[in-house]
Amino acid sequence: MPVQRLFLLGVLCLCLGLPEPLRAAEVLPFHTRNLQPTVQIFGLPAAEGGRITPPGKTRGRLVLETANNFTGGRGPGEGLEFDGETYRMILALRRGLASGWEAGIDLSLVGHHGGGLDRLIERWHDLLGVGKGGRHRRARNRLFYFYQKDGQREIDVRENNLGIGDWSLVLARPLFKDHLAPGRALALRSGIKFPTGNPDRLHGSGSVDMHARLTYSDAETLKNIHLTLFASGGILAMTRGEVMPAQQRSHVWFGSAGLGWKPWQRVALKAQVDGHSAFFRGSSLREIKAPSAQLVLGGSYYLSERWILDLAVSEDIVVDSAPDVAFHLALTRHF
């Protein structure tokens, strides 16, 4: 699934959007995750807004992401190399219940491939004058996800693959009503992730993960300059998985913050920072032991009141803790 096809799909959706009057449309965070090979297997939730789906309504979001990973290192008794591309497709459904709650499910497909972005990224690095980072010393478009510790191969993925990822159930409850704070919304969100993906192929972790978080949206404070603020934070608790189990931590802290500027009726430009603490211990390598942060830049195009198209790109701002670059496309439909 080359990234070019994802963006062609986005352009097609954009061209098929029929102009129609729009009421005030909500600005939502990017539904992104860290696609580093040993992170994307866990139930780290994507950012969401503070406003939940109204009772009797349904929101569906189809998310397509591709990430290019190229990093490696050696430490006492260990060696790591992540060279390849990871693809993830998520269907996220949310339903507003009459009781005031929101319930949902996230269904995912995960694939790892040699890909075809290496040449593009090398040229981009040349343009920026930051060097190739060792890419020129490796064959282009190969898949090699490998980690070894104390003579034991913990990760060894070299063949292109695609399969079902870990699936999740989610639940949310608003914490204050709109009439008390117009334009502002706070929700308590929780979820549980089940080990439906294959850990040997890095489609899942083999663990049951549970999270709880607060999500906040504020379209009121800076409404005069058309800015919406959003933030979230919480904790992810995990049972012992099947990927590097001796080094896996039992819990991780995570958070996200961003803003969206809506200068035109149909367009919102957005910036977002996502971060989390380390998933593993017992390593001297940044890819394993370091907390992560990535910057996501892009925007939303409102095809109609019911359809929203998101396009974005992300970069690791804590080097080696997330993919070199990831491309994000999402299509949201309100029912």
ZIRA-V479303 format. One record per backbone hydrogen bond with DSSP energy under -0.5 kcal/mol. CO is the residue of the C=O (numbers start at 1). NH is the residue of the N-H. Records with the same first field share a line. If there is no record, write none. Layout:
CO->NH + NH
This chain:
2->5 + 6
3->7
4->8
5->9
6->10
7->11
8->12
9->13
10->14
11->15
12->16
13->17
14->17
26->28
30->32
32->47
33->35
36->39 + 40
39->42
41->205
42->44
50->52
54->57 + 96
57->96
58->335
59->94
60->333
61->63 + 92
62->331
63->90
64->329
65->88
66->327
67->69 + 86
68->324 + 325
69->84
71->82
73->80
75->78
77->150
78->75
79->148
80->73
81->83 + 146
82->71
83->144
84->69
85->113
86->67
87->111
88->65
89->109
90->63 + 92
91->93 + 107
92->61
93->105
94->59
95->103
96->56
97->100
100->174
101->97
102->172
103->95
104->170
105->93 + 107
106->168
107->91
108->165
109->89
110->163
111->87
112->161
113->85
117->121
118->122
119->123
120->124
121->125
122->126
123->127
124->128
125->129 + 130 + 131
132->135
134->137
135->138
139->142
142->144
144->83 + 146
145->157
146->81
147->154 + 155
148->79
149->152
152->149 + 154
155->147
156->158
157->145
161->112
163->110
164->198
167->194
168->106
169->192
170->104
171->190
172->102
173->188
177->180 + 181
178->181
181->184
183->219
185->217
186->175 + 176
187->189 + 215
188->173
189->213
190->171
191->211
192->169
193->209
194->167 + 196
197->199
198->201 + 203 + 204
199->202
203->166
205->242 + 243
207->209
208->239
209->193
210->237
211->191
212->235
213->189
214->233
215->187
216->231
217->185
218->229
220->223
222->225 + 227
223->226
226->262
228->260
229->218
230->258
231->216
232->256
233->214
234->254
235->212
236->252
237->210
242->244
244->247 + 248
247->281
250->238
252->236
253->277
254->234
255->275
256->232
257->273
258->230
259->271
260->228 + 262
261->263 + 269
264->267
266->302
267->264
268->300
269->261
270->298
271->259
272->296
273->257
274->294
275->255
276->292
279->249
285->288 + 289
286->290
288->280
292->276
293->317 + 318
294->274
295->315
296->272
297->313
298->270
299->311
300->268
301->303 + 309
306->334
307->303 + 304
308->332
309->301
310->330
311->299
312->328
313->297
314->326
315->295 + 317
317->319
318->321
324->316
325->68
326->314
327->66
328->312
329->64
330->310
331->62
332->308
333->60
